[in-house]
């Protein structure tokens, strides 16, 4: 439940941006500096995901930032970064967002030489559910969120 993020309640695998930055990963700071300094934003959270673990492991960092909108909607920003400084997001990595009815709402694919990829900022009404899915070749990670 993403509303819990505004109360500083997170699942253990969602790390604070500050914790990740203290482990020498400055790319995140640049991309989320404005979000951290804007009133109404929840502190950015990072989750590390490893895909293709059996063949050639590729670890990426899923970043999410939330903000409460004046009209009671929640704004969501989603980015995926390479988990190793100086590397690019794996070519052909796909980041998608699905509705609660499993309909693809947006999808983007890395084409190579990209530091990170992001979905356009979107807004959700209270009680909205959506699923984020990250796919690389035949391997996929997905997580469902509710507002």
N, C-alpha and C positions, 0 to 999 in steps of 0.2 A: 504494500500500500504506500504509494508515493506521498500521501499526506503526512505520513509518519516522519518523512525526511525533514519536514519543517519543525518537528519536535526533537530532532537529532536522534531518531531511532532508525538504525540501519542494520541490515543483515551483515554478518561478519565479513563476508567477501567484498563488500563495498567499502573501499578505503577512502579516507579523506584526501583531497588534493595535496594538502600540506604534508601528509605522511609520505605520499609518493614523491613530492618535490624534495623532501629531505633525503630521499634515496637517489639524489642526483639525476633528476629527469626534468630539465628546465623547459622543454617544449610545452608541457602542459601549462606552465605559468603564463606564457605568452598568449596562448589561445583562450584562456579563461580569465585573464586579468580583469576585463570589464565586468564579467558576470559576478566576480567576487566583490567588486566595489559598488555594485548596483543594489539599491534598497529593494527588498522584497525577494531577492534571490536566495535560494538554499545553497549552502556550500557545495561546490562540485564534488562528485563522488566518482571513483574509478574502480573498475572491476577488470582483472586480468583474465583472459580467456585463451586457452591453448587449443588449436585445431590441428588436424592431421597428426595427432600425437604418435601414431604407429608408423607413419612413413617419414615425414619431415616436419617435426613440430614447428608450428608458427604461433607465437604468442602475440596477441594484440591487447590493447587497453581500451575498454569501453568507458567513455566519459559521459556523464549525464549531469545537467544543471537544470534546476527547476525554478520557476518564479510564480508567485501568485499574481494574477491579473486583477484589475479593478472590478471586472464583471464576474468575479468568482470562478473564472476558469483558471487552469494551471498551464503555464507555458513550459515547454520541454525543449531542451537542446541536447542533441545526441551526436557524439563524434566517436570515431575509432582511430586509434593511433597505433603505430608500430610500438612494441613494448621495449625495443632496444633503441637507445638514442642514436641518431644518425642513419637509421635504416628507414626503408619505405614500407608502407602498408603492402602486404602480399598482393601481387598482381592477381586479378580475378576474385578478390574478396568481395562478397556482396553483403550489404547492410540493408535490411528491409524492415518495414513496420507493417504490422497486420492489425486489422480490426478484430474485435472479439468474435466475429463470425468467420475469421480466418481469410478475409479478403485482403490482398496486398494494397496498401494505401500509398506507399512510396517505396522505391528501391533504387539503390545506387551501387555501382560496381567500380572497383579500383582498376585503373588502366595501367598502372605502373608509374614509378617515380613520384608517388604522392606521399607526403609526410603524414597526412591524415585525410580522412573522408568524413563528411557530415551530412546528416539529413537536414532539410530546411527546418527552421524553428517551427514548432506547431503548438496549438492550444487545445486543451481538453476540457470538457464540461465535467462537473462532479459526477462520480459513478461511472466514468468512462473506463473501459478496459482496452489495452492494446498489448501487442507482443512485438518485441524486437528479436530479430533473427540475424545472425552472422553466419555466413556460409563460405567455405573454402573447399573447392572441389567436391568431394562426397561427404565431407564432415560439416556439421552444423551445431551451433549453440543457439538456444532461444530462451527467453525469459518473458513471462507475462507480468504486466503491471496494471494496477488499478488506481484510479484517482479518487 
